[in-house]
Amino acid sequence: MANVDFKKYIEVIKDWPGPGKAVCDISRLLEHPNIFHEAVVALAKPLLEVKPNKIIGIEQRGIALGSAIAYYLGCGIVPARSIYYLPEEYNREVEIFPVSRFADRKLAIVTESIDPGDRVAIVDDWLHHGTTVLAVKKFVESVGASVVGIACVINNLSETRRKLLGRPEVQALIENYETDAFQPSD
């Protein structure tokens, strides 16, 4: 595996989703075939040991990254996607999680996509507070499945937030990413 500085492919978008806030965008990492390949391999290899049979990819870049990891591992992919509404004729039951990262503040997983006994790995682009991953983990466990891995590009969880997630460990390409965008403005 090449020695890649993944930080070069991260863009910090300031004042989004609102003034004084910032997000890390991994789109450039996904756009470059060789870098994307290296990221997928680096995140998937540690998951080989825990043998997941399903990957939950969290909207939107987590679904893209999770799909590639699922393919690499021979797993199914379950999207946790942002929704504004569901059409009346939609006939699959969904679990809806309130989250603050998305414009509509709702994230949904089709309930029947996770079966009791499934071994699930959760993939997201950036763990800042871990609220979404924690909600997805609780849902997985509530249906009798287990979370055997968590993978992300950037892990900025505080030690307190990491403890809330419990096991398994978080696999990340970048740990404790710092930028002036995350500092309180004077």
C-alpha positions, 0 to 999 in steps of 0.5 A, a space after each residue: 500500500 502506498 504511503 498516502 497523506 489523506 489530509 491533502 484530499 480533505 477540504 474544510 468548508 467554513 460557515 456550513 451548515 451555519 455561521 461559525 460551523 464547519 464540516 470536513 468534505 472528503 469529496 476530493 478523496 473520492 474523486 481520485 481513483 488511486 487515493 479512493 482505492 487506497 482509502 478503501 483498502 486501508 479501511 477494509 483490511 482491519 474489517 476482514 478480521 471481524 467478518 461483517 456481513 453487512 455495511 451500513 453507510 451513513 449518508 452521503 459520502 459514507 454510503 459511497 465509501 461504504 459501498 466500495 468497502 462492502 464490495 471489497 469485503 463481499 458484504 451487503 450495503 445498507 444505506 442510512 440516508 437522509 430523507 425529507 419525506 417518504 411517499 405514501 406508497 413506500 411500503 418498507 418500514 424504516 427506522 428514523 433517527 433525528 440528526 443535526 448534520 442534514 438539512 432535513 434533520 432525519 436519517 432513515 434505515 430500512 428496518 428489514 435490511 438488518 437481521 438478527 445475528 447480522 455482523 455489521 460495520 458502520 462507515 461514515 466520512 467524519 466522526 465529530 460528535 459520533 451522535 449518528 453512529 451511536 444512534 445507528 449502533 443502538 438500532 443495530 443492537 435493538 434488532 439483535 444484530 451486532 456492530 463489529 466495526 466502525 470505519 471513517 476517514 476522519 475521527 475527531 471524537 473526544 475520549 468521552 465520545 469514544 467511550 460512549 460508542 464502546 466497542 468496537 474500536 474506530 478505524 480511521 485514516 486520519 485521527 484528531 484532524 485539526 484546523 482553525 475552522 474548528 476553533 472558536 472565533 474571537 
